[in-house]
């Protein structure tokens, strides 16, 4: 990356330039004669034009050593001849010398915005009104053996303070408003604490310590630079350096190394910068430190490279304070800003002196470099002021991204003001995603996943980083990861090759900068030196590569476990968002599958949008859910196969086509069936169940899974249920019927009965029995169908006698118990020459009781059943004369009745005289009926029906009941017993009301002891008094005596 381009601003300057300051578009140039020239800077693309405004030849009496600007008082501040002067703009008059800071050697300005609390803590400042922020400007001037502090608060001057010092500070820099770093010499430094007005020494590592921590190659280059410096500059003393690089950090240079000092007065970083030579000048332009290194420092390296022509030129080395890497090296003559633009100043190979003129008064100010030819032939051309123009932040970020330096790009992005980069949030998310991808590639899976979660990266991109066993068709090869996350496409021609692999990258000279013939000198202090393998032999490269720790592959358990954490975080959020929209996994079959979308379309789903955000449309949320659940499923297969079943049974958005083959390979058939069920893919599930059943011998294992699966299907899958139930019924009809008789089965009963009827009437009858007996079905259609099925089975000539008898019993039970069939319809289907009991029951249902009784008497000869029939009728209708009707059938049959004719009875008179007559057998049940149920029959009607020759003895009970029709005898007996009960109750009350007197002389008749105050018992009826404990013995004895008297 080349962040800077050198653009000439002023050329042909004859006077020696000592100081320069750019304030807005006004450039102030101070010379060694005390003149101050003012220019207006105009920019035209990459070129800058300086238009002279005015020159004050006698601005100071001596050389102007340093310039700066104080906004609070709108004044230019200058250092000349040991005096610091304030010159108000724009007229630069009247000048105000700061008399308390005589013999000044350096100064620095610090501006801060402070809260009321912080200003209250500062005793040197005027208290600020509550809630009002304060602009606090401090001017620290390093004088001879003292430090003078001027300050302004909101433009108002504050009390001047002084700190006496043991030495004179030649460079000063604020670390924060309360701390100042001072450089007495290049090797002697101190810290001033302004809150306590005290000082402390600053100890830095020695050169020996620095050299010992670097490799031999770096040490050699450092010593080479030092020798060249001494030889070329004839013992010139190193310039003390103290530069503020951020609020809270100052960089100081000691010999060839620079160190970072923090607010605690200690090293803020464990690693510093080794320049490879002692810098002539240094300057900070956020976020880079630029140092001028003498050209003679590269003599040995140039000799090795056989290019001595370029060894005498000084050069500017640019280091990033974020990564400490060498990002650019600028050597004179400076290159043109673009390849097509010629340099604006004469670019020759003459030796030059190079100085930095901007001593970092403001990290946002550009750096200015002065080059002066040293050859007499070129000296007449004069000096040239170059402005090191920094590229835009966007360009620098783009170059870092192109170089795959994502961490450095993020550090740079953190320090950029959002006002200077409009799309900072977008770039931040973009570069962080690339950084996470890079971490993932290096094996830092947890850190990468954390960033992916934070950025809400498209889950498809995260999954695509894993092998095909996890990512499936979303898999993206390693070389395509950068474009996957929006980075630039790799150019195979310029791609990384095995011969250019580096162990530690320190930065390289970019296009637009001139490469030095030697390798980049310097490195990082207190860290392992940079090692480049570009020039190493194949064996050396192989050795280094073998010792370098290799990251675990993305297929490792650690990587997949990290993916599980990512997926487990995304899954509930996606499920909740979809549920809010009324989309559930049970509706997955209604939405397009993930496989219906091209992979580029899936990978192009948006990043950086919260899952719960309304910016994601339902289709995108659905695709995210499918990606996450599918990847979760495959990850479980890799590292946690025991959890696959749980995921299959839960509602999920898993893409079946992506995982079913894996489940088949692992023989996880039950899990696959559960997955099919959850996805409403019941056809596939039943096909798999059927395939598995072919390998089972046990009937329960063979048919059980299919029965249980079909029982849980609903009406919308009725066709599938019927198709699948057919092969189950073919194997075992009884078990197959369970498909339709389970509590979960809520299927259309008429369609199920029709389906079963086509297979087997017995199955249909079993289903009807389940409906009527178990569910209480009251629909007449089902009751009539069951009755007809029973009737058909009872008449089936192909069935065995046992089956027909069983069917007949079921029919009779059904006729007796059911109240929801049509008896007329069933009666019309009965045969005339059989099933007489069923016919009798149906006649009873039709209230044709006499016809029913005739069947019992004449066809069935079942007199007990006829009598039971009468009881049932009488129970329903107590006023019925059903028993008399039965008696009439016994004694006076209707000869015109078909049932009576079938029994061929004779006349009643002959029945009595002829014991062998068929009707003679009916007299006995008739007399038994009269004896048992005469109370329910009219006596006169019974006598009229009785034959004349019936013996009176057989009618004794009937006659007694007839002569006492109103039950007078019973009432008399009942009243006598009532009177007896009243008498007994009266006597008992009288006995219980009797009193006894117990005196001291009273003796117990049982034990013959005095009763005294003991518990007593009184015996009836004569009132004997005994001890309570003697009552039972006395009662027994008394009972024996009474029995003897009788």
Number of C-alpha atoms within 10 A of each C-alpha: 23 22 21 24 21 27 24 25 20 20 18 15 15 13 13 15 26 21 25 28 26 23 13 9 12 17 18 21 22 30 21 18 18 21 20 22 18 20 19 18 17 14 11 8 6 14 16 18 16 18 15 14 12 12 15 13 14 11 21 21 13 16 21 25 21 24 26 25 21 20 11 18 17 14 21 22 22 23 24 23 16 18 20 25 20 22 22 18 13 9 9 15 12 10 15 14 16 15 10 17 24 18 19 25 23 24 26 23 20 20 20 14 15 17 15 16 13 13 20 16 11 14 11 15 17 15 16 18 10 10 9 10 16 20 16 21 25 21 19 23 31 30 24 19 15 20 24 20 20 19 23 22 22 15 16 13 16 17 12 14 15 16 16 15 18 11 17 21 27 22 25 31 29 29 27 21 19 14 22 23 33 27 26 22 18 18 18 16 25 20 24 23 18 19 13 11 14 13 19 12 13 17 13 19 13 12 12 8 12 18 19 12 16 21 15 12 13 23 19 17 24 23 16 19 28 21 16 22 23 15 13 15 11 9 9 11 11 17 19 24 28 30 27 27 25 18 14 16 22 25 26 27 27 24 20 22 24 22 23 24 24 20 20 12 22 14 20 17 11 11 17 23 25 28 28 26 27 25 24 21 21 28 26 28 23 21 19 23 22 23 22 25 26 26 24 24 29 32 21 18 21 19 14 12 13 11 14 15 10 18 22 19 21 25 20 25 23 28 23 22 22 16 19 21 21 27 20 26 25 24 20 23 21 21 20 20 19 12 10 7 11 12 18 18 18 14 13 12 13 16 20 22 15 24 21 24 26 26 26 25 23 22 18 11 18 20 27 25 21 25 22 24 20 12 11 8 9 15 15 13 15 15 23 22 26 24 20 18 20 17 14 13 17 16 14 19 23 18 17 20 23 16 13 18 20 23 20 19 24 20 14 20 21 12 12 14 11 12 8 11 14 11 11 18 11 11 18 16 20 20 25 22 26 26 25 25 26 20 19 23 18 16 18 17 24 19 13 24 23 15 19 25 19 14 19 18 22 21 25 22 24 26 25 22 23 25 19 16 16 27 23 17 14 22 19 19 13 13 10 14 19 20 12 22 23 13 18 15 13 14 8 8 7 7 9 11 10 12 14 14 14 16 14 12 13 21 22 17 19 15 13 21 23 17 16 20 17 18 14 21 23 25 25 26 25 18 16 14 20 22 16 17 20 14 10 13 11 12 9 12 20 13 11 12 15 10 8 9 8 10 13 16 16 20 18 14 15 16 19 24 19 19 24 20 15 21 24 14 13 19 19 12 15 20 21 15 19 20 12 11 10 9 16 16 22 14 13 20 12 10 12 12 17 22 14 7 11 11 14 10 8 20 20 14 17 14 18 16 14 15 19 14 9 10 11 16 9 14 12 15 18 25 21 23 27 26 25 28 20 26 29 26 26 24 23 20 19 16 16 15 14 10 12 20 19 12 18 22 17 12 16 23 28 27 22 19 12 19 20 18 12 15 18 13 9 11 11 15 18 18 19 25 26 21 28 21 21 22 22 19 15 21 15 14 21 22 14 17 21 18 11 15 18 10 10 12 9 10 12 11 13 19 23 18 18 24 22 14 18 24 20 14 20 14 12 9 14 16 10 15 25 16 11 20 22 16 15 21 20 12 14 13 17 14 16 22 20 19 25 23 19 15 12 14 16 14 18 12 14 11 12 17 21 13 15 23 16 10 15 14 18 17 20 22 22 18 23 24 18 17 18 17 11 11 11 10 16 14 12 13 13 22 23 18 17 25 23 18 20 24 23 18 23 23 19 14 10 9 12 11 13 10 15 20 15 14 20 21 15 18 22 19 12 18 21 14 8 14 13 16 20 17 20 12 11 18 17 11 12 18 12 9 6 11 16 17 18 24 24 25 23 24 20 19 18 14 12 13 21 17 18 23 28 24 24 25 24 23 18 16 15 14 19 13 15 20 20 11 22 21 16 12 19 16 11 10 11 12 10 15 15 23 24 22 18 25 23 19 20 27 24 19 21 15 15 8 12 15 19 18 13 11 15 13 20 16 15 22 15 15 20 18 11 13 11 11 17 15 24 22 15 22 20 13 18 18 20 13 20 22 17 11 15 20 14 16 18 13 19 9 12 16 12 10 16 18 16 11 9 12 9 10 9 14 14 12 14 21 17 10 15 16 10 11 11 10 11 10 9 10 10 11 10 11 11 10 11 11 10 10 11 11 11 11 10 11 12 13 10 11 14 14 8 12 9 9 6 13 11 9 10 15 17 20 15 17 14 11 13 16 21 15 10 11 10 17 16 17 16 13 12 9 14 14 23 28 24 14 14 16 19 14 13 20 15 10 12 13 11 11 11 9 8 8 6 5
